[in-house]
Amino acid sequence: MLPQPSRFASRLVNSLKGVSSRLIRKKHDPSIERALWGGSLWSPSYFAGSAGGAPLSIIRHYIEQQETPD
């Protein structure tokens, strides 16, 4: 039986964050240590969304048009 989509996404993100955190921390780069979020490389949250099959060029254009927060 396949996991529910929300559980699958959560497990996938958890795994990606864990593996990437271990690989990045292995480098022992001081700039990384200064940038940590209270000792954590990643925030505890994540966002997963769907673009409904829109072409990548449309999604890229949409993202590029977003304003950055002040």
PQR file of N, CA, C, O and H, with PARSE charges and radii, in Angstrom:
ATOM      1  N   MET A   1       0.840  -1.181   0.000 -0.4000 1.5000
ATOM      2  CA  MET A   1       0.000   0.000   0.000 -0.0000 2.0000
ATOM      3  C   MET A   1       0.891   1.252   0.000  0.5500 1.7000
ATOM      4  O   MET A   1       1.832   1.344   0.787 -0.5500 1.4000
ATOM      5  N   LEU A   2       0.595   2.198  -0.871 -0.4000 1.5000
ATOM      6  CA  LEU A   2       1.381   3.427  -0.972 -0.0000 2.0000
ATOM      7  C   LEU A   2       1.018   4.397   0.145  0.5500 1.7000
ATOM      8  O   LEU A   2      -0.134   4.450   0.575 -0.5500 1.4000
ATOM      9  H   LEU A   2      -0.170   2.123  -1.510  0.4000 1.0000
ATOM     10  N   PRO A   3       2.005   5.167   0.617 -0.5600 1.5000
ATOM     11  CA  PRO A   3       1.697   6.164   1.651  0.2800 2.0000
ATOM     12  C   PRO A   3       0.827   7.276   1.080  0.5500 1.7000
ATOM     13  O   PRO A   3       0.834   7.514  -0.127 -0.5500 1.4000
ATOM     14  N   GLN A   4       0.078   7.956   1.943 -0.4000 1.5000
ATOM     15  CA  GLN A   4      -0.731   9.091   1.512 -0.0000 2.0000
ATOM     16  C   GLN A   4       0.203  10.162   0.961  0.5500 1.7000
ATOM     17  O   GLN A   4       1.325  10.314   1.443 -0.5500 1.4000
ATOM     18  H   GLN A   4       0.072   7.762   2.924  0.4000 1.0000
ATOM     19  N   PRO A   5      -0.255  10.911  -0.053 -0.5600 1.5000
ATOM     20  CA  PRO A   5       0.630  11.945  -0.649  0.2800 2.0000
ATOM     21  C   PRO A   5       1.230  12.901   0.368  0.5500 1.7000
ATOM     22  O   PRO A   5       2.410  13.236   0.262 -0.5500 1.4000
ATOM     23  N   SER A   6       0.458  13.352   1.349 -0.4000 1.5000
ATOM     24  CA  SER A   6       0.998  14.296   2.328 -0.0000 2.0000
ATOM     25  C   SER A   6       2.087  13.654   3.177  0.5500 1.7000
ATOM     26  O   SER A   6       3.086  14.297   3.502 -0.5500 1.4000
ATOM     27  H   SER A   6      -0.500  13.080   1.436  0.4000 1.0000
ATOM     28  N   ARG A   7       1.897  12.400   3.533 -0.4000 1.5000
ATOM     29  CA  ARG A   7       2.933  11.695   4.308 -0.0000 2.0000
ATOM     30  C   ARG A   7       4.166  11.453   3.458  0.5500 1.7000
ATOM     31  O   ARG A   7       5.290  11.565   3.947 -0.5500 1.4000
ATOM     32  H   ARG A   7       1.086  11.878   3.269  0.4000 1.0000
ATOM     33  N   PHE A   8       3.965  11.120   2.187 -0.4000 1.5000
ATOM     34  CA  PHE A   8       5.096  10.890   1.293 -0.0000 2.0000
ATOM     35  C   PHE A   8       5.916  12.164   1.146  0.5500 1.7000
ATOM     36  O   PHE A   8       7.143  12.125   1.235 -0.5500 1.4000
ATOM     37  H   PHE A   8       3.052  11.029   1.790  0.4000 1.0000
ATOM     38  N   ALA A   9       5.251  13.291   0.922 -0.4000 1.5000
ATOM     39  CA  ALA A   9       5.953  14.572   0.772 -0.0000 2.0000
ATOM     40  C   ALA A   9       6.729  14.895   2.043  0.5500 1.7000
ATOM     41  O   ALA A   9       7.881  15.324   1.978 -0.5500 1.4000
ATOM     42  H   ALA A   9       4.254  13.323   0.850  0.4000 1.0000
ATOM     43  N   SER A  10       6.105  14.690   3.187 -0.4000 1.5000
ATOM     44  CA  SER A  10       6.752  14.970   4.467 -0.0000 2.0000
ATOM     45  C   SER A  10       7.994  14.101   4.659  0.5500 1.7000
ATOM     46  O   SER A  10       9.042  14.590   5.079 -0.5500 1.4000
ATOM     47  H   SER A  10       5.169  14.342   3.239  0.4000 1.0000
ATOM     48  N   ARG A  11       7.871  12.828   4.354 -0.4000 1.5000
ATOM     49  CA  ARG A  11       9.021  11.916   4.494 -0.0000 2.0000
ATOM     50  C   ARG A  11      10.134  12.272   3.516  0.5500 1.7000
ATOM     51  O   ARG A  11      11.314  12.217   3.862 -0.5500 1.4000
ATOM     52  H   ARG A  11       7.020  12.430   4.012  0.4000 1.0000
ATOM     53  N   LEU A  12       9.754  12.636   2.294 -0.4000 1.5000
ATOM     54  CA  LEU A  12      10.744  13.007   1.285 -0.0000 2.0000
ATOM     55  C   LEU A  12      11.505  14.256   1.710  0.5500 1.7000
ATOM     56  O   LEU A  12      12.734  14.287   1.652 -0.5500 1.4000
ATOM     57  H   LEU A  12       8.795  12.681   2.013  0.4000 1.0000
ATOM     58  N   VAL A  13      10.780  15.283   2.137 -0.4000 1.5000
ATOM     59  CA  VAL A  13      11.420  16.528   2.568 -0.0000 2.0000
ATOM     60  C   VAL A  13      12.315  16.268   3.773  0.5500 1.7000
ATOM     61  O   VAL A  13      13.437  16.770   3.836 -0.5500 1.4000
ATOM     62  H   VAL A  13       9.781  15.258   2.185  0.4000 1.0000
ATOM     63  N   ASN A  14      11.822  15.486   4.729 -0.4000 1.5000
ATOM     64  CA  ASN A  14      12.617  15.143   5.916 -0.0000 2.0000
ATOM     65  C   ASN A  14      13.925  14.470   5.518  0.5500 1.7000
ATOM     66  O   ASN A  14      14.989  14.794   6.045 -0.5500 1.4000
ATOM     67  H   ASN A  14      10.910  15.078   4.678  0.4000 1.0000
ATOM     68  N   SER A  15      13.832  13.540   4.588 -0.4000 1.5000
ATOM     69  CA  SER A  15      15.018  12.816   4.137 -0.0000 2.0000
ATOM     70  C   SER A  15      15.994  13.750   3.422  0.5500 1.7000
ATOM     71  O   SER A  15      17.196  13.704   3.682 -0.5500 1.4000
ATOM     72  H   SER A  15      12.967  13.278   4.160  0.4000 1.0000
ATOM     73  N   LEU A  16      15.488  14.592   2.529 -0.4000 1.5000
ATOM     74  CA  LEU A  16      16.353  15.531   1.795 -0.0000 2.0000
ATOM     75  C   LEU A  16      17.037  16.510   2.742  0.5500 1.7000
ATOM     76  O   LEU A  16      18.222  16.802   2.588 -0.5500 1.4000
ATOM     77  H   LEU A  16      14.511  14.629   2.318  0.4000 1.0000
ATOM     78  N   LYS A  17      16.289  17.015   3.721 -0.4000 1.5000
ATOM     79  CA  LYS A  17      16.875  17.944   4.688 -0.0000 2.0000
ATOM     80  C   LYS A  17      17.949  17.258   5.525  0.5500 1.7000
ATOM     81  O   LYS A  17      19.010  17.832   5.772 -0.5500 1.4000
ATOM     82  H   LYS A  17      15.326  16.777   3.846  0.4000 1.0000
ATOM     83  N   GLY A  18      17.676  16.042   5.957 -0.4000 1.5000
ATOM     84  CA  GLY A  18      18.630  15.309   6.792 -0.0000 2.0000
ATOM     85  C   GLY A  18      19.927  15.002   6.055  0.5500 1.7000
ATOM     86  O   GLY A  18      21.020  15.259   6.561 -0.5500 1.4000
ATOM     87  H   GLY A  18      16.814  15.576   5.756  0.4000 1.0000
ATOM     88  N   VAL A  19      19.793  14.452   4.864 -0.4000 1.5000
ATOM     89  CA  VAL A  19      20.977  14.076   4.077 -0.0000 2.0000
ATOM     90  C   VAL A  19      21.785  15.313   3.689  0.5500 1.7000
ATOM     91  O   VAL A  19      23.007  15.331   3.834 -0.5500 1.4000
ATOM     92  H   VAL A  19      18.906  14.243   4.453  0.4000 1.0000
ATOM     93  N   SER A  20      21.102  16.343   3.196 -0.4000 1.5000
ATOM     94  CA  SER A  20      21.840  17.541   2.772 -0.0000 2.0000
ATOM     95  C   SER A  20      22.505  18.225   3.962  0.5500 1.7000
ATOM     96  O   SER A  20      23.613  18.747   3.834 -0.5500 1.4000
ATOM     97  H   SER A  20      20.109  16.328   3.078  0.4000 1.0000
ATOM     98  N   SER A  21      21.843  18.229   5.115 -0.4000 1.5000
ATOM     99  CA  SER A  21      22.431  18.832   6.313 -0.0000 2.0000
ATOM    100  C   SER A  21      23.718  18.107   6.711  0.5500 1.7000
ATOM    101  O   SER A  21      24.723  18.743   7.026 -0.5500 1.4000
ATOM    102  H   SER A  21      20.943  17.805   5.219  0.4000 1.0000
ATOM    103  N   ARG A  22      23.678  16.785   6.694 -0.4000 1.5000
ATOM    104  CA  ARG A  22      24.879  16.015   7.059 -0.0000 2.0000
ATOM    105  C   ARG A  22      26.016  16.280   6.069  0.5500 1.7000
ATOM    106  O   ARG A  22      27.165  16.444   6.479 -0.5500 1.4000
ATOM    107  H   ARG A  22      22.861  16.269   6.438  0.4000 1.0000
ATOM    108  N   LEU A  23      25.708  16.322   4.779 -0.4000 1.5000
ATOM    109  CA  LEU A  23      26.750  16.560   3.774 -0.0000 2.0000
ATOM    110  C   LEU A  23      27.345  17.958   3.909  0.5500 1.7000
ATOM    111  O   LEU A  23      28.559  18.131   3.802 -0.5500 1.4000
ATOM    112  H   LEU A  23      24.775  16.188   4.445  0.4000 1.0000
ATOM    113  N   ILE A  24      26.495  18.955   4.142 -0.4000 1.5000
ATOM    114  CA  ILE A  24      26.980  20.332   4.271 -0.0000 2.0000
ATOM    115  C   ILE A  24      27.808  20.495   5.537  0.5500 1.7000
ATOM    116  O   ILE A  24      28.849  21.151   5.509 -0.5500 1.4000
ATOM    117  H   ILE A  24      25.508  18.815   4.228  0.4000 1.0000
ATOM    118  N   ARG A  25      27.363  19.910   6.647 -0.4000 1.5000
ATOM    119  CA  ARG A  25      28.082  20.046   7.918 -0.0000 2.0000
ATOM    120  C   ARG A  25      29.449  19.350   7.886  0.5500 1.7000
ATOM    121  O   ARG A  25      30.364  19.744   8.610 -0.5500 1.4000
ATOM    122  H   ARG A  25      26.517  19.377   6.670  0.4000 1.0000
ATOM    123  N   LYS A  26      29.586  18.321   7.050 -0.4000 1.5000
ATOM    124  CA  LYS A  26      30.866  17.618   6.935 -0.0000 2.0000
ATOM    125  C   LYS A  26      31.978  18.540   6.449  0.5500 1.7000
ATOM    126  O   LYS A  26      33.156  18.288   6.702 -0.5500 1.4000
ATOM    127  H   LYS A  26      28.844  18.001   6.461  0.4000 1.0000
ATOM    128  N   LYS A  27      31.601  19.609   5.751 -0.4000 1.5000
ATOM    129  CA  LYS A  27      32.605  20.535   5.197 -0.0000 2.0000
ATOM    130  C   LYS A  27      33.230  21.421   6.271  0.5500 1.7000
ATOM    131  O   LYS A  27      34.291  22.002   6.045 -0.5500 1.4000
ATOM    132  H   LYS A  27      30.644  19.814   5.546  0.4000 1.0000
ATOM    133  N   HIS A  28      32.592  21.533   7.436 -0.4000 1.5000
ATOM    134  CA  HIS A  28      33.096  22.341   8.555 -0.0000 2.0000
ATOM    135  C   HIS A  28      33.450  23.765   8.124  0.5500 1.7000
ATOM    136  O   HIS A  28      34.479  24.307   8.526 -0.5500 1.4000
ATOM    137  H   HIS A  28      31.730  21.060   7.620  0.4000 1.0000
ATOM    138  N   ASP A  29      32.599  24.353   7.316 -0.4000 1.5000
ATOM    139  CA  ASP A  29      32.809  25.714   6.825 -0.0000 2.0000
ATOM    140  C   ASP A  29      32.294  26.713   7.861  0.5500 1.7000
ATOM    141  O   ASP A  29      31.113  26.671   8.207 -0.5500 1.4000
ATOM    142  H   ASP A  29      31.763  23.912   6.990  0.4000 1.0000
ATOM    143  N   PRO A  30      33.145  27.611   8.367 -0.5600 1.5000
ATOM    144  CA  PRO A  30      32.719  28.576   9.388  0.2800 2.0000
ATOM    145  C   PRO A  30      31.552  29.461   8.942  0.5500 1.7000
ATOM    146  O   PRO A  30      30.728  29.855   9.768 -0.5500 1.4000
ATOM    147  N   SER A  31      31.472  29.778   7.650 -0.4000 1.5000
ATOM    148  CA  SER A  31      30.362  30.619   7.185 -0.0000 2.0000
ATOM    149  C   SER A  31      29.026  29.901   7.336  0.5500 1.7000
ATOM    150  O   SER A  31      27.997  30.543   7.544 -0.5500 1.4000
ATOM    151  H   SER A  31      32.141  29.458   6.979  0.4000 1.0000
ATOM    152  N   ILE A  32      29.034  28.594   7.233 -0.4000 1.5000
ATOM    153  CA  ILE A  32      27.809  27.820   7.434 -0.0000 2.0000
ATOM    154  C   ILE A  32      27.406  27.869   8.901  0.5500 1.7000
ATOM    155  O   ILE A  32      26.230  28.042   9.222 -0.5500 1.4000
ATOM    156  H   ILE A  32      29.870  28.072   7.064  0.4000 1.0000
ATOM    157  N   GLU A  33      28.374  27.717   9.781 -0.4000 1.5000
ATOM    158  CA  GLU A  33      28.078  27.753  11.215 -0.0000 2.0000
ATOM    159  C   GLU A  33      27.451  29.086  11.618  0.5500 1.7000
ATOM    160  O   GLU A  33      26.555  29.112  12.461 -0.5500 1.4000
ATOM    161  H   GLU A  33      29.329  27.577   9.521  0.4000 1.0000
ATOM    162  N   ARG A  34      27.907  30.187  11.033 -0.4000 1.5000
ATOM    163  CA  ARG A  34      27.358  31.510  11.357 -0.0000 2.0000
ATOM    164  C   ARG A  34      25.937  31.679  10.841  0.5500 1.7000
ATOM    165  O   ARG A  34      25.153  32.434  11.415 -0.5500 1.4000
ATOM    166  H   ARG A  34      28.635  30.166  10.348  0.4000 1.0000
ATOM    167  N   ALA A  35      25.601  30.980   9.759 -0.4000 1.5000
ATOM    168  CA  ALA A  35      24.295  31.145   9.128 -0.0000 2.0000
ATOM    169  C   ALA A  35      23.227  30.217   9.685  0.5500 1.7000
ATOM    170  O   ALA A  35      22.069  30.295   9.275 -0.5500 1.4000
ATOM    171  H   ALA A  35      26.239  30.366   9.293  0.4000 1.0000
ATOM    172  N   LEU A  36      23.593  29.346  10.607 -0.4000 1.5000
ATOM    173  CA  LEU A  36      22.626  28.380  11.118 -0.0000 2.0000
ATOM    174  C   LEU A  36      21.504  29.053  11.886  0.5500 1.7000
ATOM    175  O   LEU A  36      21.690  30.096  12.513 -0.5500 1.4000
ATOM    176  H   LEU A  36      24.534  29.283  10.940  0.4000 1.0000
ATOM    177  N   TRP A  37      20.365  28.448  11.824 -0.4000 1.5000
ATOM    178  CA  TRP A  37      19.135  28.905  12.467 -0.0000 2.0000
ATOM    179  C   TRP A  37      19.069  28.321  13.858  0.5500 1.7000
ATOM    180  O   TRP A  37      18.435  27.283  14.045 -0.5500 1.4000
ATOM    181  H   TRP A  37      20.213  27.600  11.314  0.4000 1.0000
ATOM    182  N   GLY A  38      19.691  28.936  14.835 -0.4000 1.5000
ATOM    183  CA  GLY A  38      19.687  28.382  16.182 -0.0000 2.0000
ATOM    184  C   GLY A  38      20.300  26.994  16.234  0.5500 1.7000
ATOM    185  O   GLY A  38      19.851  26.142  17.001 -0.5500 1.4000
ATOM    186  H   GLY A  38      20.207  29.780  14.683  0.4000 1.0000
ATOM    187  N   GLY A  39      21.322  26.760  15.425 -0.4000 1.5000
ATOM    188  CA  GLY A  39      21.980  25.453  15.391 -0.0000 2.0000
ATOM    189  C   GLY A  39      21.419  24.517  14.341  0.5500 1.7000
ATOM    190  O   GLY A  39      21.979  23.445  14.113 -0.5500 1.4000
ATOM    191  H   GLY A  39      21.687  27.452  14.802  0.4000 1.0000
ATOM    192  N   SER A  40      20.325  24.895  13.694 -0.4000 1.5000
ATOM    193  CA  SER A  40      19.708  24.054  12.662 -0.0000 2.0000
ATOM    194  C   SER A  40      20.010  24.624  11.283  0.5500 1.7000
ATOM    195  O   SER A  40      20.004  25.838  11.081 -0.5500 1.4000
ATOM    196  H   SER A  40      19.869  25.766  13.879  0.4000 1.0000
ATOM    197  N   LEU A  41      20.271  23.737  10.350 -0.4000 1.5000
ATOM    198  CA  LEU A  41      20.518  24.181   8.984 -0.0000 2.0000
ATOM    199  C   LEU A  41      19.204  24.524   8.292  0.5500 1.7000
ATOM    200  O   LEU A  41      19.142  25.476   7.514 -0.5500 1.4000
ATOM    201  H   LEU A  41      20.276  22.751  10.514  0.4000 1.0000
ATOM    202  N   TRP A  42      18.169  23.765   8.568 -0.4000 1.5000
ATOM    203  CA  TRP A  42      16.864  23.965   7.939 -0.0000 2.0000
ATOM    204  C   TRP A  42      15.821  24.367   8.970  0.5500 1.7000
ATOM    205  O   TRP A  42      15.931  24.004  10.142 -0.5500 1.4000
ATOM    206  H   TRP A  42      18.219  22.992   9.200  0.4000 1.0000
ATOM    207  N   SER A  43      14.814  25.110   8.543 -0.4000 1.5000
ATOM    208  CA  SER A  43      13.684  25.413   9.413 -0.0000 2.0000
ATOM    209  C   SER A  43      12.860  24.123   9.544  0.5500 1.7000
ATOM    210  O   SER A  43      12.986  23.228   8.709 -0.5500 1.4000
ATOM    211  H   SER A  43      14.724  25.404   7.592  0.4000 1.0000
ATOM    212  N   PRO A  44      12.030  24.022  10.568 -0.5600 1.5000
ATOM    213  CA  PRO A  44      11.240  22.796  10.740  0.2800 2.0000
ATOM    214  C   PRO A  44      10.081  22.688   9.746  0.5500 1.7000
ATOM    215  O   PRO A  44       9.444  21.638   9.667 -0.5500 1.4000
ATOM    216  N   SER A  45       9.798  23.729   9.000 -0.4000 1.5000
ATOM    217  CA  SER A  45       8.656  23.689   8.081 -0.0000 2.0000
ATOM    218  C   SER A  45       9.112  23.526   6.638  0.5500 1.7000
ATOM    219  O   SER A  45      10.303  23.600   6.335 -0.5500 1.4000
ATOM    220  H   SER A  45      10.315  24.582   9.064  0.4000 1.0000
ATOM    221  N   TYR A  46       8.154  23.305   5.761 -0.4000 1.5000
ATOM    222  CA  TYR A  46       8.431  23.235   4.335 -0.0000 2.0000
ATOM    223  C   TYR A  46       7.153  23.570   3.586  0.5500 1.7000
ATOM    224  O   TYR A  46       6.069  23.575   4.169 -0.5500 1.4000
ATOM    225  H   TYR A  46       7.187  23.245   6.007  0.4000 1.0000
ATOM    226  N   PHE A  47       7.276  23.847   2.312 -0.4000 1.5000
ATOM    227  CA  PHE A  47       6.128  24.103   1.459 -0.0000 2.0000
ATOM    228  C   PHE A  47       6.199  23.184   0.263  0.5500 1.7000
ATOM    229  O   PHE A  47       7.254  23.049  -0.358 -0.5500 1.4000
ATOM    230  H   PHE A  47       8.157  23.843   1.838  0.4000 1.0000
ATOM    231  N   ALA A  48       5.106  22.560  -0.062 -0.4000 1.5000
ATOM    232  CA  ALA A  48       5.009  21.750  -1.278 -0.0000 2.0000
ATOM    233  C   ALA A  48       3.781  22.231  -2.038  0.5500 1.7000
ATOM    234  O   ALA A  48       2.694  22.326  -1.469 -0.5500 1.4000
ATOM    235  H   ALA A  48       4.249  22.670   0.442  0.4000 1.0000
ATOM    236  N   GLY A  49       3.947  22.527  -3.286 -0.4000 1.5000
ATOM    237  CA  GLY A  49       2.830  23.015  -4.086 -0.0000 2.0000
ATOM    238  C   GLY A  49       2.799  22.353  -5.445  0.5500 1.7000
ATOM    239  O   GLY A  49       3.734  21.654  -5.839 -0.5500 1.4000
ATOM    240  H   GLY A  49       4.830  22.450  -3.748  0.4000 1.0000
ATOM    241  N   SER A  50       1.726  22.581  -6.144 -0.4000 1.5000
ATOM    242  CA  SER A  50       1.560  22.023  -7.475 -0.0000 2.0000
ATOM    243  C   SER A  50       1.330  23.167  -8.456  0.5500 1.7000
ATOM    244  O   SER A  50       0.662  24.149  -8.131 -0.5500 1.4000
ATOM    245  H   SER A  50       0.967  23.148  -5.825  0.4000 1.0000
ATOM    246  N   ALA A  51       1.873  23.038  -9.629 -0.4000 1.5000
ATOM    247  CA  ALA A  51       1.693  24.058 -10.656 -0.0000 2.0000
ATOM    248  C   ALA A  51       0.667  23.611 -11.689  0.5500 1.7000
ATOM    249  O   ALA A  51       0.492  24.263 -12.718 -0.5500 1.4000
ATOM    250  H   ALA A  51       2.415  22.240  -9.893  0.4000 1.0000
ATOM    251  N   GLY A  52      -0.001  22.519 -11.420 -0.4000 1.5000
ATOM    252  CA  GLY A  52      -1.068  22.063 -12.302 -0.0000 2.0000
ATOM    253  C   GLY A  52      -0.633  21.748 -13.716  0.5500 1.7000
ATOM    254  O   GLY A  52      -1.429  21.867 -14.647 -0.5500 1.4000
ATOM    255  H   GLY A  52       0.141  21.989 -10.583  0.4000 1.0000
ATOM    256  N   GLY A  53       0.606  21.351 -13.894 -0.4000 1.5000
ATOM    257  CA  GLY A  53       1.089  20.979 -15.225 -0.0000 2.0000
ATOM    258  C   GLY A  53       1.504  22.156 -16.096  0.5500 1.7000
ATOM    259  O   GLY A  53       1.710  21.989 -17.298 -0.5500 1.4000
ATOM    260  H   GLY A  53       1.253  21.254 -13.137  0.4000 1.0000
ATOM    261  N   ALA A  54       1.629  23.341 -15.509 -0.4000 1.5000
ATOM    262  CA  ALA A  54       2.058  24.507 -16.287 -0.0000 2.0000
ATOM    263  C   ALA A  54       3.478  24.291 -16.801  0.5500 1.7000
ATOM    264  O   ALA A  54       4.291  23.662 -16.124 -0.5500 1.4000
ATOM    265  H   ALA A  54       1.461  23.476 -14.533  0.4000 1.0000
ATOM    266  N   PRO A  55       3.782  24.804 -17.986 -0.5600 1.5000
ATOM    267  CA  PRO A  55       5.142  24.664 -18.517  0.2800 2.0000
ATOM    268  C   PRO A  55       6.159  25.372 -17.610  0.5500 1.7000
ATOM    269  O   PRO A  55       5.851  26.384 -16.980 -0.5500 1.4000
ATOM    270  N   LEU A  56       7.346  24.829 -17.561 -0.4000 1.5000
ATOM    271  CA  LEU A  56       8.406  25.379 -16.715 -0.0000 2.0000
ATOM    272  C   LEU A  56       8.683  26.842 -17.044  0.5500 1.7000
ATOM    273  O   LEU A  56       8.970  27.631 -16.143 -0.5500 1.4000
ATOM    274  H   LEU A  56       7.596  24.007 -18.073  0.4000 1.0000
ATOM    275  N   SER A  57       8.603  27.213 -18.313 -0.4000 1.5000
ATOM    276  CA  SER A  57       8.870  28.607 -18.694 -0.0000 2.0000
ATOM    277  C   SER A  57       7.853  29.559 -18.053  0.5500 1.7000
ATOM    278  O   SER A  57       8.221  30.665 -17.659 -0.5500 1.4000
ATOM    279  H   SER A  57       8.370  26.572 -19.044  0.4000 1.0000
ATOM    280  N   ILE A  58       6.609  29.160 -17.944 -0.4000 1.5000
ATOM    281  CA  ILE A  58       5.568  29.980 -17.318 -0.0000 2.0000
ATOM    282  C   ILE A  58       5.829  30.101 -15.819  0.5500 1.7000
ATOM    283  O   ILE A  58       5.684  31.181 -15.245 -0.5500 1.4000
ATOM    284  H   ILE A  58       6.311  28.261 -18.264  0.4000 1.0000
ATOM    285  N   ILE A  59       6.213  28.991 -15.188 -0.4000 1.5000
ATOM    286  CA  ILE A  59       6.499  28.997 -13.746 -0.0000 2.0000
ATOM    287  C   ILE A  59       7.701  29.880 -13.466  0.5500 1.7000
ATOM    288  O   ILE A  59       7.682  30.674 -12.525 -0.5500 1.4000
ATOM    289  H   ILE A  59       6.331  28.115 -15.655  0.4000 1.0000
ATOM    290  N   ARG A  60       8.750  29.749 -14.273 -0.4000 1.5000
ATOM    291  CA  ARG A  60       9.952  30.568 -14.103 -0.0000 2.0000
ATOM    292  C   ARG A  60       9.607  32.050 -14.231  0.5500 1.7000
ATOM    293  O   ARG A  60      10.059  32.865 -13.426 -0.5500 1.4000
ATOM    294  H   ARG A  60       8.765  29.104 -15.037  0.4000 1.0000
ATOM    295  N   HIS A  61       8.813  32.400 -15.232 -0.4000 1.5000
ATOM    296  CA  HIS A  61       8.402  33.795 -15.439 -0.0000 2.0000
ATOM    297  C   HIS A  61       7.630  34.296 -14.215  0.5500 1.7000
ATOM    298  O   HIS A  61       7.878  35.404 -13.740 -0.5500 1.4000
ATOM    299  H   HIS A  61       8.446  31.738 -15.886  0.4000 1.0000
ATOM    300  N   TYR A  62       6.714  33.503 -13.714 -0.4000 1.5000
ATOM    301  CA  TYR A  62       5.932  33.886 -12.536 -0.0000 2.0000
ATOM    302  C   TYR A  62       6.847  34.165 -11.340  0.5500 1.7000
ATOM    303  O   TYR A  62       6.680  35.173 -10.653 -0.5500 1.4000
ATOM    304  H   TYR A  62       6.513  32.603 -14.100  0.4000 1.0000
ATOM    305  N   ILE A  63       7.804  33.284 -11.094 -0.4000 1.5000
ATOM    306  CA  ILE A  63       8.723  33.437  -9.946 -0.0000 2.0000
ATOM    307  C   ILE A  63       9.581  34.689 -10.125  0.5500 1.7000
ATOM    308  O   ILE A  63       9.781  35.450  -9.179 -0.5500 1.4000
ATOM    309  H   ILE A  63       7.940  32.465 -11.652  0.4000 1.0000
ATOM    310  N   GLU A  64      10.081  34.895 -11.329 -0.4000 1.5000
ATOM    311  CA  GLU A  64      10.944  36.056 -11.577 -0.0000 2.0000
ATOM    312  C   GLU A  64      10.204  37.383 -11.399  0.5500 1.7000
ATOM    313  O   GLU A  64      10.831  38.400 -11.102 -0.5500 1.4000
ATOM    314  H   GLU A  64       9.918  34.277 -12.098  0.4000 1.0000
ATOM    315  N   GLN A  65       8.892  37.386 -11.573 -0.4000 1.5000
ATOM    316  CA  GLN A  65       8.106  38.607 -11.434 -0.0000 2.0000
ATOM    317  C   GLN A  65       7.711  38.921  -9.983  0.5500 1.7000
ATOM    318  O   GLN A  65       7.173  39.992  -9.701 -0.5500 1.4000
ATOM    319  H   GLN A  65       8.383  36.560 -11.814  0.4000 1.0000
ATOM    320  N   GLN A  66       7.983  37.981  -9.066 -0.4000 1.5000
ATOM    321  CA  GLN A  66       7.628  38.195  -7.656 -0.0000 2.0000
ATOM    322  C   GLN A  66       8.551  39.241  -7.035  0.5500 1.7000
ATOM    323  O   GLN A  66       9.739  39.302  -7.350 -0.5500 1.4000
ATOM    324  H   GLN A  66       8.420  37.111  -9.295  0.4000 1.0000
ATOM    325  N   GLU A  67       7.996  40.049  -6.163 -0.4000 1.5000
ATOM    326  CA  GLU A  67       8.798  41.038  -5.450 -0.0000 2.0000
ATOM    327  C   GLU A  67       9.456  40.383  -4.247  0.5500 1.7000
ATOM    328  O   GLU A  67       8.899  39.467  -3.643 -0.5500 1.4000
ATOM    329  H   GLU A  67       7.030  39.999  -5.908  0.4000 1.0000
ATOM    330  N   THR A  68      10.636  40.858  -3.909 -0.4000 1.5000
ATOM    331  CA  THR A  68      11.319  40.331  -2.734 -0.0000 2.0000
ATOM    332  C   THR A  68      10.911  41.153  -1.512  0.5500 1.7000
ATOM    333  O   THR A  68      10.694  42.360  -1.625 -0.5500 1.4000
ATOM    334  H   THR A  68      11.089  41.602  -4.400  0.4000 1.0000
ATOM    335  N   PRO A  69      10.803  40.514  -0.346 -0.5600 1.5000
ATOM    336  CA  PRO A  69      10.431  41.267   0.864  0.2800 2.0000
ATOM    337  C   PRO A  69      11.527  42.262   1.250  0.5500 1.7000
ATOM    338  O   PRO A  69      12.704  42.039   0.969 -0.5500 1.4000
ATOM    339  N   ASP A  70      11.137  43.339   1.882 -0.4000 1.5000
ATOM    340  CA  ASP A  70      12.094  44.367   2.324 -0.0000 2.0000
ATOM    341  C   ASP A  70      12.851  43.931   3.543  0.5500 1.7000
ATOM    342  O   ASP A  70      13.694  44.675   4.045 -0.5500 1.4000
ATOM    343  H   ASP A  70      10.180  43.520   2.110  0.4000 1.0000
TER
END
